[in-house]
Amino acid sequence: VNNISLLHKAKGMHNEVQAFLRNYKLSASMKLPKVGDSIFTEYVDTTKGISEEARDELTSYLSTFDEINMSVLDIPSMIHDTIAFIIHHSSDGKDSNSGATATQEIETSSVVQQEEQEEQNQQEEQNHQEEHNQQEEQNQQEKQQQEEQNQQEEQNQQEEQNELEKQDEFQGELIGECLEVHVSNMVSPAPERLYRAIDNRHVEEIKTALSKKEACFTVLLGNVIGISRKKIKERKLRKPGRYTIETVGGNHTRKAIQELIEEDEARFNHLCTVRCRLYFNLPHVEALRLGHDHNMTNDLSKPTSVDDFIRMFRKELHKLFDRNFSNIPAIIIKHWHQNLCHILGLDNKRDLHNKFKTLLAISRSEEDVWVKLCQVFDLYGKRKLKHQPRGVMKTLHFKKLASYKNRKRLEVLTHLLKTKDWKDMPSSSERLVK
């Protein structure tokens, strides 16, 4: 009887239970338990897995056994019936409960899964909506930034255009279109109004051309300085020594005529008066612009060389920022570009950048590099460099150098001046040497 509580654990092991019952022996002297004894209560309580109704039925069954009508041989029958009852009801109850439980669990699981899926779908939809809103917000911000950028660019372009239009409004008074001026009254412009330095070889070329002509047909550009406007009289312009007139256009021609007269005044006396478009009190930017226009349209004019442009660009920058060029404020660069656009007759800074990007970069070199550059210009002009290309210096020759930092430029130019071999110029190539 003490082992009965262990037998219920053998549910599903019917053969093993039967074998146990066959071998089970109980002495007749052993007192049988009563229904009210704890053994029954404990036993019934251990029958987990059967319904409460079946447990009550089992208790009623056990209560039919008593000490009087039960023999020793009846004990195995009672145990057998009890175990069979437990196995049967436990199996049925378990299967039934398990089925119901399984069904309930499946239904519950399905509901839970459905709820979880709905929750997941809601979360995904919420995340998608948040991403969509964030993307919309980002797109809106980018669109707004682009609009602001476009507005700023339009504003900058408009300011630039207004500045150029303002500069196009002629500054300085035009005295006359084609006035006769004695050539001795004409001088080289002040440095700030000098478009480029005198090239003596070009002066000699002009002298040769003028010596074969009866007159000089080139109209020079003059700027009267050092006197008030009221004191300028057209009839006195033909007399020597009356006025000081800067030659902002045709400076090489002016020097050539003066040298011819100095060499043989009698022979070249017919050149002592020249035709001149005369201005009064020209600002330096306007004077440089007129000089550039004159050079572009005059047949006898020397073409503006690469080093002419570089020198002029640097000179204009020095007028605005007379310090080390390692850190030039943006406002200075903007003003510099505007002045150059006006001088060169370009519509905007984009045109300036597209045409002169390399030369602008070279002209901004720091002072130690600039000294070396001027030496290279001089050697090139005198054709003192080995493997030097024929013809004039080209922008292509400086393209690679312009991409270097100041220190690297200095190293390259120092080495070039040491070897005096044009092959050491980074952008030069064999194709150009031919």
CORBEL-V769639 format. One record per run of one state. SS is the DSSP state (~ for helix, > for strand, _ for the rest). FROM is the first residue (numbers start at 1). LEN is the number of residues. If there is no record, write none. Layout:
SS|FROM|LEN, SS|FROM|LEN
This chain:
_|1|3, ~|4|7, _|11|3, ~|14|10, _|24|14, ~|38|8, _|46|6, ~|52|11, _|63|9, ~|72|97, _|169|4, >|173|10, ~|183|3, >|186|3, _|189|2, ~|191|3, _|194|6, ~|200|11, _|211|9, >|220|6, _|226|3, ~|229|3, _|232|2, ~|234|3, _|237|7, >|244|6, _|250|1, ~|251|13, _|264|5, ~|269|3, _|272|1, >|273|8, _|281|3, ~|284|14, _|298|8, ~|306|15, _|321|9, ~|330|15, _|345|4, ~|349|15, _|364|3, ~|367|15, _|382|4, >|386|1, _|387|8, ~|395|8, _|403|3, ~|406|14, _|420|1, >|421|1, ~|422|3, _|425|5, ~|430|4, _|434|1
